[in-house]
Amino acid sequence: MYIQVTTSESNQQTVAVLGEFLSVQQEGYYLLPGRLVHALKPDDLPIGIGFSLADTLPSGYGFYREDQVVFKRIDEEAEAFRVEVTSTYQRSEWDGLFPLEATLLSRKQALELWPNFHSIRYESTDEQAKICYAFSYPTPEESDLEQVMEGICDTVFEVEARGNLQLWHRYSGPAPEG
C-alpha cells in the first residue's frame, strides 16, 4: 500500500505516502509533494482526506502561489475528486492588467455561467480579495494521479483565462477606426 493512514489513541491522524509522513495544515488537509504524485493512482488516495500539492509536479505543472487547491475522493463509487479552490490576493501586491476587484468579479461571473462549478464566493476586505469555488474532476481508472493533477491545474488556469477574456473585451472595446 502506497498510502498509510493511522489514527492515534488521542484521535490524531497521520498520513504517510511511500513511507514519507505528510504535514497537515490547520484546515485539515495534507501537503502532498509533487515528486510523490507520479507513483500514485487517483484511487490510492483515501476517501474523505483532503490533499493539496505542496510544490510542483514532476512535469513542472503547479498552481500559482495565490491558489490553495484541495482535492479529495468523496465516494468509493464516484470516479471523481471534489476540488476546492481559494485564490487570495493581497491588494498591496496586485500587479494585474485590470483592477483586482474587476478581475475577481469577472471570474465569478464566468464561473456562474460555467456548468459543474458550485460554492462560488467572492470576499473582499481593505487588505485582500478572495474568490472561492468548487468542482468535480473526473478520475478515469486508467489515469495516474499526475495526469489528473495536470487536468485540475488546466481547469484552474481556464477559470482565470475566461474571466480575463471577459475583462479584455469590456476594457478594450472595439478598435478605433483609422
Salt bridges, closest charged atoms under 4 A:
GLU20 OE2 - ARG35 NH2 2.94
GLU66 OE2 - ARG65 NH2 3.87
GLU76 OE2 - ARG73 NH2 3.80
GLU84 OE2 - ARG82 NE 2.92
GLU93 OE1 - ARG65 NH1 3.50
GLU101 OE1 - ARG91 NH2 2.97
GLU112 OE2 - LYS108 NZ 2.63
GLU123 OE2 - ARG121 NE 3.18
GLU146 OE1 - HIS38 ND1 2.69
GLU158 OE2 - ARG162 NE 3.00
GLU160 OE1 - ARG107 NH2 3.84
